[in-house]
């Protein structure tokens, strides 16, 4: 009987916490909002370019796809990194943010031997207060791209 009462109390308390959180989210307008920009390529799968929750934007990984042609930029790592960051910039603009609002990025690179070249381009986009970053080498990226970058931005 003690176990049943304890379980009931946990369920009841959990319900109150969930209700309080839902009420708080409704009051602060923290619902999930899809962000889309014509200045960046359309998603190539069942995902959004970005999702905004409150004052935070979660950006899907961008490839070096030219939004005008919907084709992967076949250039070297420097050109692809520039296109990726321009795509992220366009999605951020659609959410009312800029690269200055980016707090974290994850960089997926096909070959870590390209790290210095990638970093040189990346540094031109994040001059003041660069975001936290993780960089990992991957076996393969969609469309055989050389680099993909995802980001989180906050106001």
N, C-alpha and C positions, 0 to 999 in steps of 0.2 A: 504494500500500500504506500509506503514511504517513497518508493521508486516512482510509482504512478503520479503521486502529488508533485514530486520534484520535476518529472517530465512535463506535467501540465504547467507548472510554474515557468519552466524554460520556454515552452511554446508561447505562453501568454506574454512573457517579457520580450521574447523575440518578435512577436507581433507588434507590441508597442514600439520597439526600436525601429522596425521596418516602417510602421505608420509615421513615426516621427521623422524618419529620414525622407520618406516620400513627401510629407508635408513641407519639410525644409527645402527640398529640391523644387517643389512647386512655387514656393514663396520667393526663392532666389533665382528662378528661371534657369535652372541647370539641366534642362532637358537636352536630349541629343538632337543636334541640328546637322544635316548633311551640307557640306561645303563643296561647291563645284565651280570650276573656272574654265572658260573657253580658251584661256591663255595657257593652259596645260593640256596634255593629251588626256583623252577619255580613259577611264579605267579599262584594263584589258581582262577583267574578270569580275566576279560578283563582290565588289568592294567600292567604297567611296574614295574620292580624292582626299577628303579630309572629313573629320567629325569634330564639331565644336560642342563642348560641354562647359557651360558657364563661361569663364574667361580663358579656357584652355582649348587649344586646337591640336588634334592628333592627325598628323599628315601621313598618308600612305607612302610607301616607298615610290620614288620617281625614278624612271629610267631616262636615258638620253633620247627620248622620242620627241621629234619636232611636232608641235601641236598643229602646225599648218599643213603638214604632209601625212601625219600619223605614221611616219617611218622612223626607225632607229637611226640616229646620227652614226654613220659608220667610221667616224674619225677616231683619233687617238684618245687616250685617257683624259688629256687636258680638255679636248673639245667635248667629250661626253660629260665630264664633270661640270663644265660650264652650262651645258644644256639642262642637266639634272637640277642644278641650283636655280636656273631661270624658271624651270617648271615649278619648283617649290615656291619660289618668289611669287609666281602668278596665283597659286592656290592660296598662299598667305594673304595676298592682296584682296582676294574674293572674300576673305573672312575679316577684313579690316585690320590685318596685322602685316608686319614686315619681318625681314630676316633679323632685325634687331630684337624681336620678341621671341626668337627661338631659344629655348633653354636646353635642349638636348637633341642630338642627332645620332643615328646609327648608320654607318657607312659599310656597305657590302661591296667588296672589290674582288674582281676575278683573280688578280695577281698582286700580291703585296709588294712585289718589286716595283710596281707603279706608285707606291705610297708617296714618295717625295714629289712626283709630278702632280698627283691628285691634291696633295696638301698645299702646293703652291697656288693652285687655282682656288681651293677652298678658303685659304687665308685671305684672298681678295674680297670674298663675300662676307666674311666674319672678322672684321678688323678690330672693333671695340667690344670688349666683353664677349669673347666667343663662347658658344654653348658647350656644355659637357658633351663628350662624344665617345662612342665605341666604334672601333673599326675592326672588321673581320674579313678574312679571305674566305671565299665560297667556291665550291666546285663549278657552279654554273648559275647564271642569272637568266631571267626571262629574256627571250629574243637574243640570247647570247651577248647581252650588254656587258660592258667592262666594269660598270659601277651602278649602284643603286643607293639612294639615300632616303631615309625616312626621318621625320622630325616631330618634335613636340614644341609648341609655342604657347606662351601665356602672357597675359596683360597684367 
